[in-house]
Amino acid sequence: GVFSLLRLAAMEKNIQGIDTVVNPDIPLRMLDHWDNCDGSIERGYAGRSFFFRDGKILVNERTRDYARLISSVGINAVAINNVNVDKCAAQLLNESSFTSLSRLAKVFSGYGIRLFLSINYASPMLLGGLDTADPEDGKVKIWWKKTFHDIFSRVPNLGGFIVKADSEGCPGPLSYGRSQACGANFLADLVKEYHAVIVWRCFVYNCRQDWRDYTSDRAKAAYDNFIGFDGAFRENVFLQIKNGPMDFQIREPVSPLFGKMQKTNQILELQLAQEYTGQQIDICYLLPMFKEILGFRTYCRENNDTVGDIIRGVAFPRKHFGIAAVANTGDAENWTGSDLAAANLYGFGRLAFSPDLSPSEIAHEWISLTLTNDKTVTDVLLGILLRSREIYEKYTTPFGIGWMVTPNTHYGPSVDGYEYSQWGTYHRADHTGIGVERSSRGTGFTKQYFAPNTKIFDTVSTCPENLLLFFHRVPYAYVMRNGKTLLQNIYDSHFEGAEDVKNMIERFMKLKGLIPNYIFERILARLKLQLKNAEEWRDQVNTYFYRKTGINDVQGRKIY
Ligand code: GCW
């Protein structure tokens, strides 16, 4: 309440006689930090961790500032460590960590935030010296029971644990022939007496695929691995589902698990850390994307069937729903490295609390609270933020194709970077066309949706064009709705995207003297890097397709 009063005051709104009640629609509103205990951050673009340094947990002024910061925007749960839990981070379950964790948890609880930890499924082996982590093994059960007893009796305000199991090399129940439900329920039963929950991630897929294999489709994996267990999970298990079926690309369809899992607690997982969306160098205001995801109609019921309805608990009568995002913070002075990336952190919290707010209202609030109410600044920054996602998409991977990034780092173009790798993220471009056919005539991914969506996505003429190449293999000569061929649209999109970045910089220059100079310079420095990146994407992608097809740009622009 106080924070919202402060917000109104900062926005110079009339607060006389104010009498409002605002309740959060989504009960669990969580930030997931991918911080490692050595102080590094997986996919971190804003400096080092402020939770860990050299194997130690940090609790200091910044911890309090952080708690206040995120509480002010509506967050009520935080997981402080990476879901990839190495041996060092596994020690968070050890006695030696409890004093610091307890201090941290107390700071959080002062701001209404519950602490979560990511745990390694094989902890009984890593920490307890056992030779197995099989959930059906008696010794394993005794080990976890004691471990949970110890940590819950020493660390207050602990909400539960996140588990990345059987995913990208992380251990899990599958290694012992046990199901995902068995693995999750086993832990859930043991933490129940502490009123804690198990957040179980659905990012389970084969990361050792053979690129020659046209029969398997990574997009289908999460659904295939979990749909059979709907209703089989305990009341205190939440499944955490990434927004799309692949992995936080600039555009993906919504995961078909939403709507299909009707008897299971769910958390929608988003990514604020801009791993595939510009790495907090390129501007990419993500709220338009988040809003689209919440608004997606699943057709699981006649009405109230959107993802937003599901995670608000309106679509299905269940108590436990949530929204989580991979955090984009670090020890950078401005928290997010890029000043404008802070709008994503702010916006995620606001949207989680009040999903009906629009991306533009949220951006407006953020500009007022962070910088100024000056009209020129507001107009320029609103214009930049609100178009930034579309621009990033234009110069990188339009029409839903995704990937084409530099392997490992995931910044900058490498069209075939993942094409012959094991990760299952192929575009399969040749001289005639591009894309994976995921319709009912292809891998059958579209059949994971309810019928109206299957139909829409199945048919090239009704498939949204911004997802055309996600769902279909399309010849370059295919004529799109604007009357131009797919190839010409690919060329145009990249030329325009890079041009848009130039215009964005021009508009931004008007802010000199209107916002603090050090902030102006910090943003400008990143914008210049963004332009270089955009030009690199434009030239590499266009050259790639020109060389594959030998077909000229109709406007005769420079392609190499
Ligand atoms: O996209 C991938 C990232 C990994 C990450 C993984 C996940 C934490 O590249 O760095 O690991 O997703 O979500 O588990």
Boltz pocket constraint, residues with backbone or C-beta under 6 A from the ligand:
constraints:
  - pocket:
      binder: B
      contacts: [[A, 34], [A, 42], [A, 43], [A, 83], [A, 84], [A, 164], [A, 168], [A, 203], [A, 247]]
      max_distance: 6.0
